[in-house]
Each structure stands twice: as C-alpha cells, then as structure tokens.
Amino acid sequence: MARTLALLLLAFSALALIAIACNGEGDFLLDEEPNATGTPPFDQRSPQPTPIPTPTAAAAIGECGETYTVEAGDSPFSIAEKCGVDVNDLQELNDIDDPTTLNVGQELKMPPVQATPTATPTPTPTATATATPTPTGDEE
C-alpha cells in the first residue's frame, strides 16, 4: 500500500512540474502553430453547397449515342435507364407496344435526352408581427 501511495505521489508531482514548466498554458506538447489536418469542430465548419452535376455534351444525345443494340436481359426500362432517356420516348420512337418483344441484336433508335427540370424552391412564408394597441389608461 505504501508503494502505491508513493507511485501516486510521484505521478502527481511529475504532472505538477510539467504544469509549472508550461506556465499553466497547457500547450507544452504543441508547436507555436499546430498544423491541423482533420475535420474542424462542428461549430467552426462553414456550410458547403451540394455539388450539382453538370450535363456533358454526350448526355444531350444520350449516354448510348443515337442507336442502341439490344443485349441479353435488356428491357425498355433497363435500356432507358442505362442510356439516360425516357422509357416512354424510347418505346414510342421504336414502336414498342409489348416490351417482351425485344430481340438480342435488335437496333433501337435513341430519343434525345430531355433536360430534367429542376425544382425551384418555394419560399416559406414567415410570420409577421402585427402591432396591437395597448390601452394607456387615458381613455374616457
């Protein structure tokens, strides 16, 4: 027990000497200007805008070009998704009434890619303060 007490006293003395050597500033392990490489604390972060993907020139024609050759397992929906076109436009342009009639090797014309409309944020109405007269006591 005396040994444990002596070790605790030694550890406390060492910490006290370190604190005195640092003049109580507590930054004895850091350089003058620390090089922070991690994420800043939450309250010091600045909001970052969400990046908006910009369409490429190839997207105007479609990801697959002007035509697409049907592969095994393709459906109008999977082709439209793969090529970035509207499935209804794809079916209409190629006179596809029954999606199960696609044949491997069949060449389909690709419709132009229509720009996806972006949603315009609707302003949220805010409450406005309305002044309410307060009786002053001077009324008859």
C-alpha positions in Angstrom: 0.0 0.0 0.0 2.8 2.4 0.8 4.3 1.6 -2.6 1.1 2.5 -4.4 0.8 5.7 -2.4 4.4 6.6 -3.3 3.8 6.0 -7.1 0.7 8.2 -7.0 2.6 10.9 -5.2 5.4 10.6 -7.8 3.0 10.8 -10.7 1.2 13.8 -9.2 4.5 15.6 -8.6 5.6 15.0 -12.2 2.3 16.4 -13.5 2.6 19.4 -11.2 6.2 20.1 -12.5 5.0 19.9 -16.1 2.2 22.3 -15.4 4.6 24.7 -13.8 7.0 24.5 -16.7 4.2 25.4 -19.1 3.2 28.4 -17.0 -0.3 26.9 -16.8 -0.9 27.3 -20.6 -1.3 23.6 -21.2 0.1 23.6 -24.7 3.6 22.2 -24.0 3.1 19.4 -26.5 2.2 21.7 -29.4 4.3 23.8 -31.7 3.7 27.5 -32.0 1.3 27.0 -34.9 -0.2 23.5 -35.0 -0.9 22.0 -38.4 -4.5 20.8 -38.2 -5.3 18.2 -40.8 -8.5 16.8 -39.5 -12.1 18.0 -39.6 -12.7 21.3 -37.8 -15.0 21.3 -34.8 -18.7 21.4 -35.8 -19.2 25.0 -34.7 -16.3 26.2 -36.9 -17.4 24.5 -40.1 -18.8 26.5 -42.9 -21.7 25.2 -44.9 -20.7 23.7 -48.2 -23.2 23.7 -51.1 -24.2 20.4 -52.5 -22.5 20.0 -55.9 -24.9 19.9 -58.8 -23.9 17.6 -61.6 -23.4 19.4 -64.9 -24.6 17.7 -68.0 -21.9 16.7 -70.5 -22.1 17.1 -74.3 -22.7 13.3 -74.7 -25.7 13.5 -72.4 -27.5 15.7 -75.0 -27.5 12.8 -77.5 -27.8 10.2 -74.8 -25.3 8.1 -72.9 -25.6 5.3 -75.6 -25.4 7.5 -78.7 -28.0 7.7 -81.4 -28.7 3.9 -81.5 -28.5 1.0 -79.1 -28.1 -2.7 -79.8 -30.2 -4.9 -77.6 -28.3 -7.3 -75.4 -29.4 -10.4 -73.5 -31.6 -9.4 -70.5 -32.4 -5.9 -71.7 -35.8 -4.4 -71.3 -37.0 -1.0 -72.4 -36.8 0.3 -68.9 -33.2 -1.0 -68.3 -32.1 0.4 -71.7 -33.7 3.8 -70.9 -32.0 3.9 -67.5 -28.7 2.8 -68.9 -28.8 5.4 -71.7 -30.3 8.3 -69.7 -33.5 8.6 -71.8 -37.2 8.5 -71.0 -38.6 5.0 -71.4 -41.9 6.2 -72.9 -40.0 8.2 -75.6 -37.8 5.1 -76.3 -40.9 2.9 -76.8 -42.7 5.4 -78.9 -39.8 6.1 -81.2 -39.2 2.4 -81.8 -42.9 1.4 -81.9 -42.5 -1.0 -79.0 -46.0 -1.9 -77.8 -45.0 -5.1 -76.0 -41.7 -4.8 -74.0 -41.2 -8.6 -74.2 -40.8 -8.5 -78.0 -37.2 -7.1 -77.9 -34.7 -9.3 -79.7 -31.0 -9.7 -78.9 -29.1 -7.8 -81.6 -32.1 -5.5 -82.4 -31.0 -2.0 -83.1 -33.1 0.7 -81.4 -33.1 4.4 -82.2 -32.4 6.5 -79.1 -34.5 9.6 -78.4 -32.8 12.8 -77.4 -32.2 13.3 -73.7 -34.6 15.9 -72.3 -33.2 18.2 -69.7 -34.5 17.2 -66.3 -36.4 20.1 -64.8 -35.0 21.2 -61.5 -37.3 22.1 -58.7 -37.4 25.7 -57.8 -37.6 26.1 -54.1 -40.8 27.7 -52.9 -40.3 30.4 -50.4 -41.7 29.6 -47.0 -44.0 32.3 -45.7 -42.8 33.8 -42.5 -44.9 35.2 -39.7 -45.0 39.0 -39.5 -45.5 40.8 -36.3 -48.7 42.9 -36.0 -48.9 45.8 -33.6 -51.7 45.5 -31.1 -52.7 48.8 -29.5 -52.2 48.8 -25.7 -54.7 50.9 -23.6 -52.9 53.7 -21.9 -55.5 54.5 -19.3 -56.2 58.0 -20.7 -59.4 56.7 -22.3 -62.8 58.0 -21.2 
